[in-house]
């Protein structure tokens, strides 16, 4: 089990949708350098995350972890809520 935990990616992102039951949509932003001009550009990815206890809400900053495929689109599970959104 220890070797498996090392291979799982841990990512920090922001919850942008909490409409579905036990599923959250998390926006992960990264900065990449433009290949020609060298300017840093923001790129974003939307990931579907399994949230068993429905503990995260829209706007929360969360830590997610890669896991086995849980559905057609869900490949990540919620680890913890790092920062709560203002109510």
C-alpha positions as CSV (number, residue, x, y, z in Angstrom):
1,X,0.0,0.0,0.0
2,X,2.9,2.4,0.7
3,X,4.1,2.1,-2.9
4,X,0.6,2.9,-4.2
5,X,0.4,6.0,-2.1
6,X,3.6,7.4,-3.7
7,X,2.2,7.1,-7.2
8,X,-1.0,9.0,-6.5
9,X,-1.0,12.6,-7.5
10,X,-2.2,15.2,-5.0
11,X,-3.6,18.4,-6.5
12,X,-5.0,21.6,-5.0
13,X,-7.9,23.3,-6.7
14,X,-11.1,25.3,-6.2
15,X,-14.6,23.9,-6.2
16,X,-16.6,25.5,-9.1
17,X,-19.7,23.2,-8.9
18,X,-21.4,21.3,-6.1
19,X,-24.8,20.6,-7.8
20,X,-24.4,16.8,-8.2
21,X,-24.7,14.4,-5.2
22,X,-21.2,13.2,-4.0
23,X,-19.5,14.8,-7.0
24,X,-17.7,18.1,-7.2
25,X,-16.2,19.9,-10.2
26,X,-12.8,21.3,-9.2
27,X,-10.9,23.9,-11.3
28,X,-7.1,23.4,-11.2
29,X,-5.0,26.3,-12.6
30,X,-1.4,26.2,-13.6
31,X,1.0,28.7,-15.1
32,X,2.8,27.7,-18.3
33,X,5.4,29.7,-20.3
34,X,4.4,30.6,-23.9
35,X,6.7,28.7,-26.2
36,X,7.5,31.8,-28.4
37,X,7.0,34.9,-26.3
38,X,8.0,33.6,-22.9
39,X,5.1,35.2,-21.1
40,X,3.4,33.1,-18.4
41,X,-0.2,32.1,-19.3
42,X,-2.8,30.6,-17.0
43,X,-4.2,27.3,-18.1
44,X,-7.0,25.6,-16.3
45,X,-8.4,22.0,-16.1
46,X,-11.8,21.0,-14.7
47,X,-11.7,17.7,-12.8
48,X,-14.6,15.6,-11.5
49,X,-14.0,14.6,-7.9
50,X,-15.7,12.1,-5.6
51,X,-16.9,13.7,-2.3
52,X,-18.4,10.9,-0.3
53,X,-19.7,13.0,2.6
54,X,-20.7,16.1,0.5
55,X,-18.4,18.1,2.8
56,X,-17.1,20.7,0.2
57,X,-19.1,23.6,-1.1
58,X,-18.7,25.9,-4.1
59,X,-15.7,28.2,-3.7
60,X,-13.8,26.0,-1.3
61,X,-10.1,25.3,-1.8
62,X,-9.6,21.5,-1.7
63,X,-6.8,18.9,-1.9
64,X,-7.7,16.0,-4.2
65,X,-6.0,12.7,-5.0
66,X,-5.9,10.5,-8.0
67,X,-7.7,7.2,-7.6
68,X,-9.2,4.4,-9.6
69,X,-11.9,5.2,-12.1
70,X,-15.2,5.7,-10.2
71,X,-17.4,6.6,-13.2
72,X,-17.0,7.6,-16.8
73,X,-15.4,11.0,-15.8
74,X,-14.5,10.7,-12.1
75,X,-10.8,9.9,-11.5
76,X,-10.1,11.8,-8.3
77,X,-11.3,11.7,-4.7
78,X,-11.4,14.5,-2.1
79,X,-8.7,14.4,0.6
80,X,-9.4,17.5,2.6
81,X,-11.0,21.0,2.5
82,X,-8.1,23.4,2.9
83,X,-10.0,26.7,2.9
84,X,-13.7,27.4,3.3
85,X,-15.4,29.9,1.0
86,X,-17.1,32.8,2.8
87,X,-20.8,32.0,3.3
